[in-house]
Amino acid sequence: MTNAEVIALTTKHVANTYGRFPISIVKGLAAEVWDADGRRYLDFTSGLAVCNLGHCHPKVVEAIRAQAGELIHVSNLYHIKPQSELAELLTAHSFADKVFFCNSGAEANEAAIKLARKFFSVKGEERFQVVTMEKSFHGRTLGALAATGQKKFQAGFEPLLEKFTYVPFNDIAAIKGALNAKTAAVMVEPIQGEGGVNVPSDTYLKELKAVCKANGTLLIFDEVQVGMGRTGTLFAYENYGVAPDIMTLAKGLAGGVAIGAMLATDEVASAFTPGTHASTFGGNPLATAAGTAALKVLIEEGVLDNCKKSGAYLVQRLEGLKKAFPFIKEIRGKGLIIGMDLVDGIKGGDIVKDCLARGLLINCVGDKTLRFIPALIVGEKEIDEMIGVLTQSFSSF
Ligand SMILES: *Cc1c(COP(=O)(O)O)cnc(C)c1O
């Protein structure tokens, strides 16, 4: 099928929830993809921070092939070897003791919210409120949507799940004012992704943890986007010297295969007992075999160091562009999640479209923040090519 044929079929039969670009991607390898008409693109979106090892990493492909030939699915009524192995790896490399597996970021956040409420209910404490941040993004299911502090995602779906309140991100005074004896949890992305690549001060998350602890409130980090090496450490919280009580993961966890996970300390996780929460597909053999392979590559093959090095180089090259193009307002980020704010009057979406026509995939969050989230394996070669295309594009505006 050609691009045009896939587009016609999609338009006719697929629910219209995405404003899609007019190409169909049919093949990917590392940081490159190809469309149905055979055109090649340099990919600085990574399936939205999913393909952190690049497209079709050979070790992930091999793990999927091998597992698919053995056992694709079995119920969680039985013990699942690759699930136990992925849980062992995740807990060995994080603050957590236990992992609940599901299939997406939204589901992981639903599990986190349910666990926080259950934790206090088991203790006989009336704590059920959850505080989240303005400009946050936690997913599209009704609980995660209530947690998402952006009206544009909630509009039309009210009434929302009750007992959520929102405070400005990176504002300790605001959080102090919002917590009370009924607050079960504070949920926060260590760095906000969809909300515009918003990086907190070096001390904010540490202070947040202290405020939560003093109030007897659990702290949940949503690392669905910034976990799995994206910021140059395996988990974003490592940059800030503070660990949460609960953490959620998804996007980059299984090298491109659908998966979600909620991690917690033993003390908190013990509130979940048989029958209290479940997922048919959660932690299935195929997804967790892919996850184990992806996590091993991430930890053992220098990917985190490359992310730090390439992230620094990307920021340096983007800062160079800023000197040449006055409509660039600010560049910020960590590792390989970098946002570039444009001044009012220049639409980020127009630049994204223009770059696509020039063979480069980037994306835009909000109206005016270009987001660069390439595979963590990119080097100077890919970054130089990206900067070349971006320079041509910017010159045409
Ligand atoms: C993408 C994202 C989600 C939602 O993940 P889905 O897999 O789309 O449900 C939740 N939280 C954050 C921070 C995200 O970036």
The ligand as an ORCA input file, in Angstrom:
! r2SCAN-3c Opt
* xyz 0 1
  C       2.369      9.396     27.838
  C       2.205      9.663     29.290
  C       1.191      9.039     30.040
  C       0.124      8.168     29.402
  O       0.640      7.011     28.860
  P      -0.292      6.083     27.912
  O       0.556      4.884     27.662
  O      -0.572      6.892     26.682
  O      -1.525      5.796     28.666
  C       1.151      9.246     31.394
  N       2.059     10.055     31.999
  C       3.036     10.680     31.315
  C       4.014     11.534     32.042
  C       3.129     10.522     29.933
  O       4.071     11.176     29.242
*
